[in-house]
Amino acid sequence: MTACLPALPELRDRLIAAAALDRDEFAATGLVTGALDDGVPAETVLLDLIAPVQATVGTEWAANRLTVAQEHAASAIVERVITALAHHPAARTTPRYGKVTVACVEQEWHSLPARLLAEVLTLRGWEVDFLGAQVPTPHLVAHLHHTGADVVALSSSLPTRLPSAHAAITACQSVGVPVLVGGAAFGPDGRFARLLGANAWAPDARTAADLLAAGLAPPAPADVRQQIDDLPHLVDQEYTLVARSQGQLVKQVLTRLDDRFPAMATYTDAQRERTAEDIAHIVEFLTVAIYTDDDELFTSFITWTAGILTARHVPAHSLRPVLDILAAALKDFPRAVRPLERARTVLADATAAHPGAPA
Protein backbone atom coordinates (compact mmCIF):
# COMPACT_ATOMS: atom_id res chain seq x y z
CA MET A 1 0.00 0.00 0.00
CA THR A 2 1.27 3.47 -0.87
CA ALA A 3 0.46 6.39 1.43
CA CYS A 4 -0.92 9.43 -0.34
CA LEU A 5 -0.31 13.07 0.43
CA PRO A 6 -3.83 13.72 1.83
CA ALA A 7 -2.93 11.35 4.69
CA LEU A 8 -0.10 13.60 5.83
CA PRO A 9 -2.17 15.95 8.04
CA GLU A 10 -3.51 13.01 10.04
CA LEU A 11 -0.05 11.48 10.37
CA ARG A 12 1.33 14.85 11.41
CA ASP A 13 -1.27 15.26 14.15
CA ARG A 14 -0.59 11.75 15.44
CA LEU A 15 3.16 12.37 15.45
CA ILE A 16 2.74 15.66 17.31
CA ALA A 17 0.61 13.89 19.91
CA ALA A 18 3.10 11.05 20.32
CA ALA A 19 6.26 13.18 20.53
CA ALA A 20 5.11 16.45 22.08
CA LEU A 21 2.12 15.48 24.23
CA ASP A 22 2.54 11.82 25.17
CA ARG A 23 6.35 11.81 24.90
CA ASP A 24 6.13 8.29 23.51
CA GLU A 25 9.32 7.72 21.54
CA PHE A 26 8.34 4.26 20.34
CA ALA A 27 4.98 5.42 19.00
CA ALA A 28 6.61 8.42 17.29
CA THR A 29 9.29 6.22 15.71
CA GLY A 30 6.68 3.72 14.58
CA LEU A 31 4.68 6.41 12.82
CA VAL A 32 7.77 7.63 10.94
CA THR A 33 9.05 4.21 9.92
CA GLY A 34 5.53 3.18 9.00
CA ALA A 35 5.19 6.18 6.69
CA LEU A 36 8.50 5.26 5.05
CA ASP A 37 7.40 1.66 4.65
CA ASP A 38 4.20 2.88 2.99
CA GLY A 39 6.16 4.81 0.40
CA VAL A 40 6.12 8.35 1.70
CA PRO A 41 9.42 9.92 0.50
CA ALA A 42 11.99 10.34 3.26
CA GLU A 43 12.34 14.07 2.53
CA THR A 44 8.58 14.52 2.89
CA VAL A 45 8.66 12.67 6.21
CA LEU A 46 11.49 14.89 7.43
CA LEU A 47 10.07 18.24 6.43
CA ASP A 48 6.30 17.71 6.43
CA LEU A 49 5.91 15.31 9.35
CA ILE A 50 8.87 15.65 11.71
CA ALA A 51 9.72 19.35 11.36
CA PRO A 52 6.17 20.53 12.26
CA VAL A 53 6.44 18.63 15.55
CA GLN A 54 9.26 20.89 16.70
CA ALA A 55 7.39 23.97 15.53
CA THR A 56 4.40 22.88 17.59
CA VAL A 57 6.60 22.25 20.61
CA GLY A 58 7.91 25.82 20.39
CA THR A 59 4.40 27.24 20.04
CA GLU A 60 3.10 25.24 22.99
CA TRP A 61 6.02 26.35 25.17
CA ALA A 62 5.44 30.01 24.25
CA ALA A 63 1.78 29.64 25.18
CA ASN A 64 2.80 28.18 28.56
CA ARG A 65 1.19 24.83 27.79
CA LEU A 66 4.52 22.99 27.92
CA THR A 67 7.23 23.36 30.53
CA VAL A 68 10.89 23.73 29.64
CA ALA A 69 11.44 20.11 30.73
CA GLN A 70 8.60 18.90 28.51
CA GLU A 71 9.96 20.92 25.59
CA HIS A 72 13.41 19.37 26.07
CA ALA A 73 11.94 15.87 26.30
CA ALA A 74 9.95 16.33 23.09
CA SER A 75 12.99 17.76 21.30
CA ALA A 76 15.07 14.77 22.35
CA ILE A 77 12.44 12.42 20.94
CA VAL A 78 12.44 14.33 17.65
CA GLU A 79 16.22 13.95 17.42
CA ARG A 80 16.01 10.19 17.96
CA VAL A 81 13.18 9.86 15.45
CA ILE A 82 15.35 11.61 12.84
CA THR A 83 18.12 9.11 13.59
CA ALA A 84 15.67 6.24 13.05
CA LEU A 85 14.71 7.73 9.69
CA ALA A 86 18.35 8.17 8.67
CA HIS A 87 18.98 4.46 9.33
CA HIS A 88 15.91 3.28 7.41
CA PRO A 89 16.54 1.55 4.05
CA ALA A 90 14.29 4.09 2.33
CA ALA A 91 16.72 6.86 3.29
CA ARG A 92 19.87 5.24 1.89
CA THR A 93 21.46 7.14 -0.97
CA THR A 94 24.75 7.10 -2.81
CA PRO A 95 26.69 10.39 -2.80
CA ARG A 96 26.95 11.87 -6.28
CA TYR A 97 27.63 15.54 -5.58
CA GLY A 98 30.29 17.42 -3.64
CA LYS A 99 31.07 17.88 0.03
CA VAL A 100 28.98 20.08 2.32
CA THR A 101 29.76 20.97 5.92
CA VAL A 102 26.65 21.77 7.96
CA ALA A 103 27.11 23.44 11.34
CA CYS A 104 25.57 25.76 13.87
CA VAL A 105 27.48 28.95 14.53
CA GLU A 106 29.37 29.44 17.74
CA GLN A 107 27.10 29.74 20.82
CA GLU A 108 24.09 28.41 18.88
CA TRP A 109 22.63 25.34 20.61
CA HIS A 110 19.46 24.92 18.52
CA SER A 111 20.73 22.22 16.17
CA LEU A 112 17.51 20.70 14.80
CA PRO A 113 17.18 23.01 11.73
CA ALA A 114 20.78 22.23 10.79
CA ARG A 115 20.19 18.51 11.36
CA LEU A 116 17.15 18.56 9.07
CA LEU A 117 19.18 20.27 6.36
CA ALA A 118 22.01 17.77 6.73
CA GLU A 119 19.59 14.87 6.30
CA VAL A 120 17.88 16.46 3.27
CA LEU A 121 21.22 17.09 1.59
CA THR A 122 22.28 13.50 2.28
CA LEU A 123 19.04 12.26 0.73
CA ARG A 124 19.71 14.36 -2.36
CA GLY A 125 23.15 12.86 -2.87
CA TRP A 126 25.59 15.21 -1.14
CA GLU A 127 28.47 14.04 1.01
CA VAL A 128 27.61 15.77 4.29
CA ASP A 129 29.59 16.45 7.45
CA PHE A 130 27.14 17.50 10.16
CA LEU A 131 29.08 19.14 12.99
CA GLY A 132 26.10 19.84 15.24
CA ALA A 133 25.55 22.67 17.70
CA GLN A 134 27.91 25.39 18.88
CA VAL A 135 30.88 25.00 16.55
CA PRO A 136 33.72 27.43 17.38
CA THR A 137 34.84 29.25 14.24
CA PRO A 138 38.53 28.24 14.45
CA HIS A 139 37.52 24.57 14.63
CA LEU A 140 35.13 25.03 11.72
CA VAL A 141 37.87 26.51 9.55
CA ALA A 142 40.30 23.76 10.57
CA HIS A 143 37.67 21.21 9.52
CA LEU A 144 37.33 22.87 6.12
CA HIS A 145 41.08 22.69 5.59
CA HIS A 146 41.10 19.03 6.58
CA THR A 147 38.11 17.86 4.49
CA GLY A 148 38.18 20.15 1.48
CA ALA A 149 34.47 20.99 1.71
CA ASP A 150 32.95 22.66 -1.34
CA VAL A 151 30.48 24.75 0.65
CA VAL A 152 29.48 25.52 4.23
CA ALA A 153 25.88 25.69 5.42
CA LEU A 154 25.61 27.66 8.66
CA SER A 155 22.54 27.68 10.88
CA SER A 156 21.50 30.09 13.62
CA SER A 157 18.13 30.41 15.32
CA LEU A 158 18.82 33.24 17.74
CA PRO A 159 19.65 36.75 16.47
CA THR A 160 21.97 37.21 19.45
CA ARG A 161 24.36 34.86 17.63
CA LEU A 162 24.66 37.13 14.59
CA PRO A 163 28.09 38.54 15.57
CA SER A 164 29.37 34.96 15.81
CA ALA A 165 27.74 34.17 12.47
CA HIS A 166 29.46 37.18 10.92
CA ALA A 167 32.84 35.99 12.15
CA ALA A 168 32.18 32.49 10.82
CA ILE A 169 31.03 33.74 7.41
CA THR A 170 34.10 35.93 7.02
CA ALA A 171 36.46 33.16 8.18
CA CYS A 172 35.03 30.55 5.80
CA GLN A 173 35.13 32.91 2.86
CA SER A 174 38.72 33.81 3.70
CA VAL A 175 39.74 30.21 2.92
CA GLY A 176 37.78 30.24 -0.34
CA VAL A 177 34.65 28.37 0.77
CA PRO A 178 31.25 29.90 -0.07
CA VAL A 179 28.70 30.15 2.74
CA LEU A 180 24.98 29.42 2.68
CA VAL A 181 23.11 30.52 5.80
CA GLY A 182 19.67 29.82 7.20
CA GLY A 183 17.64 29.90 10.37
CA ALA A 184 15.40 32.37 12.17
CA ALA A 185 18.36 34.53 13.25
CA PHE A 186 18.83 35.84 9.72
CA GLY A 187 15.31 37.26 9.51
CA PRO A 188 12.26 36.02 7.60
CA ASP A 189 13.51 37.84 4.52
CA GLY A 190 17.19 37.01 4.95
CA ARG A 191 18.17 40.64 5.50
CA PHE A 192 20.84 39.78 8.05
CA ALA A 193 22.36 37.21 5.70
CA ARG A 194 22.83 39.99 3.16
CA LEU A 195 24.06 42.42 5.80
CA LEU A 196 26.73 39.99 6.98
CA GLY A 197 27.90 39.11 3.47
CA ALA A 198 26.80 35.48 3.14
CA ASN A 199 26.97 34.05 -0.38
CA ALA A 200 23.38 32.81 -0.17
CA TRP A 201 20.42 32.53 2.19
CA ALA A 202 17.60 30.01 2.27
CA PRO A 203 14.36 30.18 4.28
CA ASP A 204 14.04 26.38 4.52
CA ALA A 205 15.84 23.12 3.84
CA ARG A 206 14.25 22.48 0.45
CA THR A 207 15.26 25.90 -0.85
CA ALA A 208 18.76 25.44 0.55
CA ALA A 209 19.14 22.12 -1.23
CA ASP A 210 17.91 23.64 -4.48
CA LEU A 211 20.39 26.52 -4.19
CA LEU A 212 23.28 24.16 -3.59
CA ALA A 213 22.23 22.03 -6.55
CA ALA A 214 22.28 25.14 -8.75
CA GLY A 215 25.78 25.92 -7.44
CA LEU A 216 27.28 28.71 -5.34
CA ALA A 217 30.06 30.78 -6.80
CA PRO A 218 33.28 30.75 -4.75
CA PRO A 219 33.84 33.95 -2.78
CA ALA A 220 35.78 36.55 -4.73
CA PRO A 221 38.68 38.33 -3.02
CA ALA A 222 36.46 41.40 -2.68
CA ASP A 223 34.03 39.32 -0.58
CA VAL A 224 36.68 38.70 2.07
CA ARG A 225 36.52 41.84 4.13
CA GLN A 226 37.11 42.95 7.67
CA GLN A 227 34.00 43.17 9.81
CA ILE A 228 34.46 46.88 10.38
CA ASP A 229 34.33 47.42 6.61
CA ASP A 230 31.20 45.29 6.31
CA LEU A 231 29.40 47.31 8.96
CA PRO A 232 30.66 50.90 8.88
CA HIS A 233 28.42 51.93 11.78
CA LEU A 234 30.64 49.89 14.12
CA VAL A 235 33.23 52.66 13.86
CA ASP A 236 31.45 54.53 16.68
CA GLN A 237 32.41 51.73 19.13
CA GLU A 238 28.91 51.66 20.67
CA TYR A 239 28.60 47.94 20.13
CA THR A 240 31.98 47.18 21.68
CA LEU A 241 31.36 49.35 24.74
CA VAL A 242 27.83 48.09 25.37
CA ALA A 243 28.83 44.47 24.78
CA ARG A 244 31.59 44.77 27.37
CA SER A 245 29.18 46.23 29.95
CA GLN A 246 26.33 43.72 29.57
CA GLY A 247 26.82 42.16 33.01
CA GLN A 248 27.02 45.57 34.65
CA LEU A 249 23.86 46.71 32.88
CA VAL A 250 21.92 43.68 34.10
CA LYS A 251 23.00 44.34 37.70
CA GLN A 252 22.11 48.02 37.36
CA VAL A 253 18.61 47.21 36.11
CA LEU A 254 18.02 44.67 38.88
CA THR A 255 19.17 47.13 41.55
CA ARG A 256 16.90 49.91 40.36
CA LEU A 257 13.94 47.73 39.45
CA ASP A 258 12.91 47.28 43.09
CA ASP A 259 12.02 50.97 43.25
CA ARG A 260 10.53 51.21 39.75
CA PHE A 261 8.43 48.02 39.93
CA PRO A 262 7.08 47.52 43.50
CA ALA A 263 5.76 44.02 42.76
CA MET A 264 9.39 42.86 42.82
CA ALA A 265 9.25 43.08 46.63
CA THR A 266 7.04 39.98 46.74
CA TYR A 267 9.13 37.92 44.29
CA THR A 268 10.65 34.65 45.46
CA ASP A 269 14.31 33.88 44.86
CA ALA A 270 13.31 31.75 41.87
CA GLN A 271 11.24 34.58 40.41
CA ARG A 272 14.11 37.02 40.87
CA GLU A 273 16.47 34.61 39.15
CA ARG A 274 14.07 34.28 36.21
CA THR A 275 13.73 38.08 36.07
CA ALA A 276 17.52 38.42 35.93
CA GLU A 277 17.59 35.95 33.02
CA ASP A 278 14.90 37.91 31.18
CA ILE A 279 16.82 41.16 31.67
CA ALA A 280 20.01 39.51 30.42
CA HIS A 281 18.18 38.44 27.25
CA ILE A 282 16.87 41.99 26.75
CA VAL A 283 20.39 43.39 27.07
CA GLU A 284 21.72 40.76 24.66
CA PHE A 285 19.12 41.62 22.03
CA LEU A 286 19.76 45.33 22.49
CA THR A 287 23.47 44.70 21.97
CA VAL A 288 22.96 42.78 18.73
CA ALA A 289 20.52 45.46 17.52
CA ILE A 290 23.40 47.91 17.93
CA TYR A 291 25.69 45.51 16.05
CA THR A 292 23.32 45.26 13.10
CA ASP A 293 22.00 48.83 13.46
CA ASP A 294 18.50 47.37 13.16
CA ASP A 295 15.91 48.68 15.62
CA GLU A 296 13.25 46.21 14.48
CA LEU A 297 15.35 43.31 15.71
CA PHE A 298 15.00 44.68 19.26
CA THR A 299 11.39 45.84 19.05
CA SER A 300 10.31 42.46 17.67
CA PHE A 301 11.98 40.74 20.60
CA ILE A 302 10.26 43.04 23.09
CA THR A 303 6.89 42.33 21.47
CA TRP A 304 7.58 38.58 21.63
CA THR A 305 8.71 38.84 25.27
CA ALA A 306 5.57 40.75 26.20
CA GLY A 307 3.49 37.91 24.78
CA ILE A 308 5.50 35.30 26.67
CA LEU A 309 5.10 37.22 29.95
CA THR A 310 1.37 37.63 29.42
CA ALA A 311 1.00 33.89 28.82
CA ARG A 312 2.74 33.34 32.16
CA HIS A 313 0.49 35.84 33.95
CA VAL A 314 3.24 38.42 34.34
CA PRO A 315 2.15 41.95 33.38
CA ALA A 316 3.74 43.02 30.11
CA HIS A 317 4.03 46.57 31.41
CA SER A 318 6.74 45.27 33.78
CA LEU A 319 9.05 45.64 30.80
CA ARG A 320 8.62 49.41 30.70
CA PRO A 321 10.79 50.23 33.75
CA VAL A 322 13.49 47.89 32.40
CA LEU A 323 13.58 49.87 29.15
CA ASP A 324 13.55 53.17 31.06
CA ILE A 325 16.48 52.17 33.26
CA LEU A 326 18.50 51.00 30.26
CA ALA A 327 17.75 54.20 28.36
CA ALA A 328 19.00 56.29 31.28
CA ALA A 329 22.13 54.16 31.70
CA LEU A 330 22.93 54.37 27.97
CA LYS A 331 21.96 57.99 27.38
CA ASP A 332 25.36 58.72 25.82
CA PHE A 333 24.89 55.99 23.17
CA PRO A 334 22.40 57.24 20.55
CA ARG A 335 22.25 53.99 18.60
CA ALA A 336 21.34 52.18 21.84
CA VAL A 337 18.77 54.74 22.97
CA ARG A 338 16.98 54.74 19.59
CA PRO A 339 15.75 51.12 19.70
CA LEU A 340 14.89 51.50 23.39
CA GLU A 341 12.67 54.47 22.62
CA ARG A 342 10.98 52.65 19.77
CA ALA A 343 10.48 49.58 21.94
CA ARG A 344 8.76 51.69 24.57
CA THR A 345 6.34 52.95 21.93
CA VAL A 346 5.68 49.44 20.65
CA LEU A 347 5.15 48.18 24.19
CA ALA A 348 2.72 51.00 24.98
CA ASP A 349 0.73 50.20 21.85
CA ALA A 350 0.64 46.50 22.70
CA THR A 351 -0.47 47.17 26.28
CA ALA A 352 -3.22 49.51 25.06
CA ALA A 353 -4.42 46.86 22.62
CA HIS A 354 -4.81 44.33 25.46
CA PRO A 355 -6.17 46.29 28.41
CA GLY A 356 -7.48 43.13 30.00
CA ALA A 357 -4.01 41.63 30.44
CA PRO A 358 -2.87 40.90 34.01
CA ALA A 359 -1.82 44.05 35.81
N, C-alpha and C positions, 0 to 999 in steps of 0.2 A: 504494500500500500504506500502511496506517495502522499505526503502531507501537502496541502495547498495553502497558498498565502492567506486566504480568509481565516484559516485556523490560528494564525499568529496572535491575534489579540487575546484569544482565550488562553493559549499557551503562555503568553506574557503575563497575564493576570495570575495564572497558577504559579508561575515561577516567582513572581513578586511575593505572593503569599507564602510560598515555601521558604524563600531565602530571607525576606525582610520581616515577615510577621511571625512565622512559625519557627524560623531559624533551623530548618530541617535540611541539612546538607545532603542527605541521601535522596530525599524527595526531589530537591533542586537538581542534583546531578542526574537523576533518572529522567527528569523532564527534558534535559538538554541532550543526553545521549539518545533518548527515544526519538526526539525530533531529528537528530542526525540519521538514525536508523531508518526513519520514514522518508528520508530524502531531502529534508530541508538543507539547503547549502550551508556550510559551516560559517561563511561570512554573514549570512542572514541571521543565524543563531547568535553569533557574537554581537552584532550591532542592533538587531531588532528584537532580540529576546533578553540577552544578558545585560547589555548596556542600560536599558530602561530600568532594570532593577536598581542599579546604583543611583540613577536619577531620582527614583521614587524614595530611596533611603534618605537622600539629601533633603528632599522636600518634606518628608515626614519628620526628620530631625528639626528642620527650621520651624515647623508648625508645633513643635514640642510634643509630638505624638510618639517619638522614639527618643530614648536616652542616648547619651554618648556611647555607653557600653553596648546597647542594642545596635547602634549604627556600626560600631567596630565589628561586632559579631557578624552582622549581615555582610559587611564588606569582606571579611575573611572568607565567608562562604562563597561569595562571588569569585574571589581569587581562585579558590580550589575548584570551582565549577569550570572556570576558564582552563585550568590545567587539565581537567578531565576531557574537555573538548580537544585540547591540543594533542592529547594522546590517542584520540579516537581515529580509527582507520580512515574515516571520511575526511579528516583534516590533513592527511599526509600528502605532501607535495614535494616535487623535485625542484631545487633551486635552478633558475634559468636566467636570472638577472644578476645585478651587481650586489655589492655589500652595503647594508644600511646599519648604522648604529642608532639605536633608539634609547633615549635617556631622559630622565627628569633633571632639570637644572639644580644647581646647588641650593640646598635648604628647602627643596620642594619634596614633600613626603607623599603627595597624592599621586600614586603611580598607576592607578587603574586606566586612565585615558591612554597613557603611553603603552601599557600592556596590551590594550585592545588594538592599538595601531601596530604593534610588533606582530601580533597574531595575524592581523589582516594582511600585512606585507608578506609574512611567511606563506600564507595561503595563496597569495598571488605570484609566488615564485622568487621572492627576494631571499638573499642570505642575510639573516638578521641577527645582530647582537643586541639583546635587550639588557641594559645595564641597571634598570630599576630606578628606585627613588634616590634623591639626594646625591647626585654624582658631582664631586668637586671638579671644577674646571681643569686643574692641572692633570688630574687622573683621566679625564675625558680626552684631553689632547694626547696624552701618552698612549691611550688606547688606540686613537686614530693612527698614530705613527706605527704602532705595532701591527695593526690589522689591515691598514690600507683601505679603509672604508671609502666608498664613493660619495656618500652623503650622510649627514647627521640630521636626525629628527629629534628636536628638543620639545619637551612638554613642560608646561607650568600652569597650575590652576589658580594660584594666588597672585594677584598683582604685586604684592609686597616682595615677590621674588624677581621682579623685572630688572633691578640692577644686576643681580646674579645672571639672569638670562642675557643681558647685554654683554657682560664679560665673556660668557660662554660663546655667544655668537661671534664676537670679535676674535676670540682665540681660535675657534675652529676655522674661520675664514683665513686667518693669518697663516695656517698651514695648508691652504688651498682646498679646503673641503666646504662645499656649499651647505647651507643650513636651512632646513624647513622647520618652522615652529607651529605649534598649535596648543590649544588649551584656553580656558577661560581667562587666564591672566592677560592675554594679548588683545582682549576686547572682542565683542561680538562681530565687529567689522574688521578685525585685524590691524587696527590703527597703531597699536604698540609694536607689532611686528615690523611695520614699515618704519616707525620712528627709530627702532633699534637696529635697523639695517639688515634684517633677515633676508635671505634670498627668496623665500616664499613663505606663505602662510596658508593654512587650511583650517576650515571650521570644524571638520570631522575626519574620521579615519578614511572613509571612502574617497573624499576629495583629496586627501593627502596621498593616498595610493595612486590616484589618477595623475596627480601632479608629478610624482616620482616616475611613473611610467612614461610620461611625456618628456621627462628629462629636465634637470636643473643645470643651468650653465655654471661652470666653476667661477668662484669669486675673482673678479678682476683686481689688479693691484689697487685701484682706486677705491675698492670696497673695503679694504683693510685700513681702517682709520682708528685714531685714538678716540676714546669715549668723549673727551672734551670737545673734539671737533664734530662728533656726531650730534651732540646736544650743547649748542653754544650757550644756552642759558645757565649751564653749570659753572660758567666763569665767575658768577657772583658769589660762589662758595656757600650759598644758603643750604643746599642739600648736605654738604659735608658737615657744616656746623650743627645743623639740626640732627643729623644722623648720630653724631657723636654725643649729643645731649639727650638722647631718647630716655635713658634710665632716669636722668635727673628730672625730665619733664613729667614722667609718670609719677614720681615721688611728689613733685610740686602740686600736681593736680589732686592727688590723694590727700595731701595735707590741707589744702584749701577747700576741698569738697565738703568736709564736715560742716563748715560754716555756710556754704552756698546751697547745700542740699540736706536739710535737717533730718530727713528720713534715714540718713546714714548712721545716726546715733543708735538706731535699733538693729542695725545689721549684725549678724553673727560673724564669727571669724571666717567661716566658709563663704558667706556672702561678700565680705570685704575682699577676700582673695579673688573671687570671681570678678568683682568690680575692677580690681587692679589689672586682671587679665584683659578685660574689655578696654580699659584705658590704654593699655600697652598696644592693643590692636589698632585703636584709633590713632595713636601716635605713629605707628608703623605705616598706616595708610596715608597719613598726612605727609610723612617723609617721602614716600614713593611718589605722591602727587607732586611734590617739589622736584623730584628727580625727573619726572616726565613733563613737568609744567602743564599738567592736565587737571583742572579743578574738578571735572566731572568724575574722575576716578575716586576722589575723596567724597564728593556729595552722594554718589551712588552707594558707597559703603555706608555712609551715615543713614541713608534711607533704608538700606537692608538691615542695619543694626537696630534701627527703630522698630522694624517689623519683628525682628527676633525678640527684642525686649518685651514688646506688647504680647507676643504669644506666650511669654513666660510670666506675664502679669507684673511686669516692671514698667512703670510709666516712661513712655518715650521721652517726655520732657526732661527726664533726668540727664539726658545728654546735653542739654543747653548749658548748664553751668560748666561742664567739661570743656565745651567749645569756647566759652567765655574766658576761662582760666588760661587755656592754651593761647588764645588771641592776645591776652594781656602779656603773657610770658614771652611771646614771639613778636611783639609789636615792632621790633626793629627789622623784621624779615618780611618784606612786602609780599613775596611769593608764597609765604606760609600763611599770612593773614588773609590773603584773597580767598583761598578755598574755605577757610574757616568761616569767613563772613557769608559766603554763598551757602555753606552747609547750614548755618543758622537760619537763613531764609527758607531753605528747603525743609528743614525740620519744623519751622513755624507753620508752613503751609500744610505739612503732613499732619501735625497735631490738630490744626483747625479742621482738617477734613475728617478727623475721627474724634470728635469731642467726647464720645462715650468711652474712650479708652481708659484704662485704670489710671487714676490720679494719685 
